[in-house]
Amino acid sequence: MTLPHPKFIDIALPANLKSGKTDTDLNLPTWAPLTLTYAGIYEVSPQWVVCSMENIQLVDVRELDEVTMQRVEGAIVIPLAELKDKYQTLDKSTPVVALCRSGKRSALAVNMLKQNGFEKVANVKGGLLNWEFAGLPISH
């Protein structure tokens, strides 16, 4: 390869090193080991949820017929369609972690809870599918 010598490398190199970085650091909340998705949804691993059940509110937003087939013990069942009317039953001072089959409906639930004043809220990464894949307990 015979590329010409860059004339402004002293300007281009620092700019390239900064490319893609935000001007401010992300200040992730510290109540859980959270990851932030590209859609702006905080997520936690199912393993962390199992270890933290005593300190969180796990909300299963699947439909009732889905929950009767398989259920996570200790989860509060509020189907997504009912969440807008029943979110007041949840404690805003205790972290809320939302769960569904794959993580899509629970991501919608996270957004709905954030819009209603919940600050400590996250989605279970990969939903119940990921939960099962990890071999975590489920009641049938």
C-alpha positions in Angstrom: 0.0 0.0 0.0 1.3 3.4 -0.9 -0.7 5.9 1.0 0.3 9.5 1.2 1.6 10.8 4.5 -1.2 12.5 6.4 -0.7 16.2 6.5 -2.7 16.9 9.6 -2.1 13.8 11.8 -1.7 15.9 14.9 -5.3 17.1 14.4 -6.8 14.0 13.0 -5.5 11.4 15.5 -6.9 13.1 18.6 -10.2 13.7 16.9 -10.4 10.0 15.8 -9.6 8.8 19.4 -12.5 10.9 20.7 -14.9 9.9 18.0 -18.0 8.1 19.3 -17.4 9.1 22.9 -20.0 11.1 24.8 -19.1 14.4 26.3 -20.2 13.2 29.7 -19.7 9.9 31.4 -22.7 7.7 31.8 -23.6 7.7 35.5 -25.2 4.3 35.9 -27.4 3.9 38.9 -25.7 1.9 41.7 -28.6 -0.1 43.1 -27.9 -3.0 40.7 -25.2 -4.2 38.2 -27.1 -2.5 35.3 -26.3 -2.5 31.6 -27.9 0.1 29.3 -29.3 -1.0 26.0 -29.2 1.0 22.8 -32.9 1.7 23.4 -32.0 3.3 26.7 -33.4 0.5 28.9 -31.6 -0.6 32.0 -31.2 -4.4 32.2 -30.1 -6.8 34.9 -29.2 -10.5 34.5 -31.7 -13.2 35.7 -29.0 -14.5 38.0 -28.8 -11.2 39.8 -32.6 -11.2 40.1 -32.6 -14.6 41.8 -29.9 -13.4 44.3 -31.8 -10.2 45.0 -35.4 -11.2 45.3 -35.6 -10.1 48.9 -34.6 -6.5 48.0 -36.6 -6.0 44.7 -40.1 -6.2 43.3 -40.1 -8.6 40.4 -43.1 -7.7 38.2 -44.2 -10.3 35.7 -46.0 -8.5 32.9 -47.1 -11.5 30.9 -50.7 -12.4 30.4 -52.4 -14.6 33.0 -52.6 -17.6 30.8 -48.9 -17.5 30.2 -48.2 -17.2 34.0 -50.4 -20.3 34.7 -48.1 -22.4 32.5 -44.8 -21.3 34.2 -44.2 -18.8 37.0 -41.3 -17.4 38.8 -41.9 -17.7 42.6 -42.2 -14.4 44.3 -43.0 -12.4 41.2 -45.9 -9.9 41.3 -48.2 -10.6 38.3 -49.5 -7.5 36.6 -50.1 -8.0 32.9 -48.8 -5.2 30.8 -52.3 -4.1 29.7 -53.2 -3.6 33.3 -50.0 -1.9 34.5 -51.2 1.6 33.7 -54.0 1.1 36.2 -52.2 -0.9 38.8 -48.6 0.5 39.0 -49.7 2.4 42.2 -49.7 -0.9 44.0 -45.9 -1.0 43.7 -43.5 0.7 46.1 -41.5 3.5 44.4 -38.8 3.3 47.0 -38.0 -0.4 46.3 -36.4 -1.3 43.0 -38.7 -2.8 40.4 -37.5 -5.4 37.9 -39.9 -6.2 35.0 -40.1 -9.7 33.4 -41.9 -11.1 30.4 -41.2 -14.0 27.9 -38.4 -12.3 25.9 -37.9 -8.9 27.3 -39.9 -6.8 24.9 -43.1 -6.3 26.9 -41.1 -5.8 30.1 -39.0 -3.1 28.3 -42.3 -1.3 27.6 -43.2 -1.7 31.3 -39.9 -0.2 32.3 -40.7 2.9 30.2 -44.2 3.1 31.6 -42.9 2.9 35.2 -40.2 5.5 34.6 -42.9 7.9 33.1 -44.8 7.4 36.4 -42.0 8.4 38.7 -40.2 5.1 39.3 -36.4 5.7 39.4 -35.1 2.3 40.3 -36.5 0.2 37.5 -34.9 -2.3 35.1 -35.7 -5.1 32.7 -34.6 -8.8 33.0 -32.2 -9.3 30.1 -33.7 -11.8 27.7 -36.8 -12.3 29.7 -38.0 -15.7 30.8 -36.3 -17.4 27.8 -32.9 -16.3 29.2 -34.0 -17.2 32.7 -34.8 -20.8 31.5 -31.6 -21.0 29.5 -29.6 -20.2 32.7 -31.3 -23.0 34.5 -32.9 -20.8 37.1 -36.0 -22.0 39.1 -39.5 -21.9 37.5 -42.7 -23.3 38.8 -44.9 -25.3 36.3 
